[in-house]
Structure formats: structure tokens, C-alpha cells
Amino acid sequence: MLRANARALNVPDADVDGYLTAARTTDRHAFRKASNDAIDFRLPPRTSPCRVLAVAGENEHDLTKRSLAEIAAAFPNGEARLAPGVGHAWSGENPDLFTAMIRAHLSGSALPDALTHA
């Protein structure tokens, strides 16, 4: 099951052993709780003036991609973007784009052109 999960997340072959080792240290109850929390998540009924950037890979599950606009709309300073050609674990699939996005967002600079509007 862990190997199938590693494939689904596009973990590079060179990193699979490390991924498996780390995954085996995860407490099953913590994993189950985190999964349930993700399933039960609802946006809070209040807004925050914080800048919020909701991003997913364009190959992510449709439910996740559809949620981006809703998340961004819940915040007056929210934005929703898609990262091209990547899926759920896109920060590992395209770490250069991920790093550029984080740096731009934190500094208030323009986001990388590769990120498309969701």
C-alpha cells in the first residue's frame, strides 16, 4: 500500500526507500485523524485580512481543484492557482516552481507566470 501511495504521489525512485521509512514511523491513529480532519474540513464562517494562496497541481483530484476558488473567495485577499503538469505532491514534482511561488507570495511579489488562475 505504501509503495502504491508513493507511486500516486510521484515520489522519485531514488527517494522511495526514504519515503517508506518515514511513512512507517507515522502513527496510524494520527494518520487516521488527519485524514478525517481533511474530509470534515469546512471553511470558517468568518474572513481574515490575511493573504491566502490556495494552490493545487493541475493533475490533482477534481474536488480539490474545484475547492480552490471557494477557499480563495472566503478571504478578501485570497488567490487560487494551479501548478501545471503536476499532481497532489507537486511541491516534490516541481520544487523549483514551488520554491519560487513561496518566495513570491511571502515577499508580496508577482507569482510565477507558470501558475495559472484556478
N, C-alpha and C positions, 0 to 999 in steps of 0.2 A: 504494500500500500504506500509506503514512504517513497519507494522508487517511482511509482506511478505519479505521486504528488510532485516529486522532483521534475519529472518529465513535463507535467502540466504547467509547472512554473518556469520551464525552460532553464533549469539550473544547468550551467555548463558541465560537461563531462568531468572536467578537472576538479570541479567543486562538489560533485555528488557525494563523495565519501564524507566530507566535512558537513554537508547538509544533513546526511543521515545521522551522523554522530550528534549534531546539535538537536535534531528532531527527536532523537531517542531520550534526550535529557528533559524534554518538555513534559511536565506533569499532566497526566490525562485529564484530571479534573480542571486544571487551569485552561487546557485547550478546549474542553467542552464548554466551560463558562465563557471563554472569549468567543467561541462560535455562536453560542446562544445570544450573547450580548449583541453581536453583529446582526443576527437575524432579527432581534427585537428592537434594534435602534430606531428611534424616531427623532426627528429634528425638534429642538426645544421650541416652545411657543413664544419665545422672545427673540429679539435680534440683538446683535452685538456690533459695535462700530469697528471691530477688528477686521482686518483684511483677511479674506478666506479664499484659498485657491483649491478648488476641487478638480483633481486630475485623475484620469484613468488611461490605460492603454487602449488603442482603438480596437484591439482584438479581445478586449475584456467582455465579460458576460453582458448581454443587452440590458439587464436590470441595473447593473452598476452604471453603465453609460447613461441610461435614462435618468438616473438619480442625480447626476452632476448638476444639471440645470436647476433642479429643485433645491439642492444644497446651496448653490450659489445665490439663488433668489431669496433664500431665507436670511441673507446678510446684506446690508446696504452696500458693503464693499466686497461682494463676492464675485468670483470669476470661475468659469468652468472651461476646462480644456481637455483635449485628447492628445496623447502621445502616439505618433504614427508607427505602425508596424510592430507593435509590442502588445503584450497581454497583461495579465494580473501582476506579475512580478517585474514590471517594466523597469523599475529602478536598477535591477541587475541586468536586464537585457540591453539597456541603453544608458549606462551610468554617466556618460558624458552629457547627454541631454538632461538627465535627472539633476545632475550637479549644477548645470547652467541654469535650470529652472529655479532651483532652490536659491542660488546666489542672486538671481534677478529678483525673485519675489522678496527676499529678505532685504535687499538694498533698495527696493522700490523702482528698479529699472524695468525696461521693457522685457517681457518674457521672450524666450527664443521663438523665432519665426516658425520653427518646426511644429510647435504646439498649435493645434487648430482649435477653433471655438467649438465647444460641445453644444 
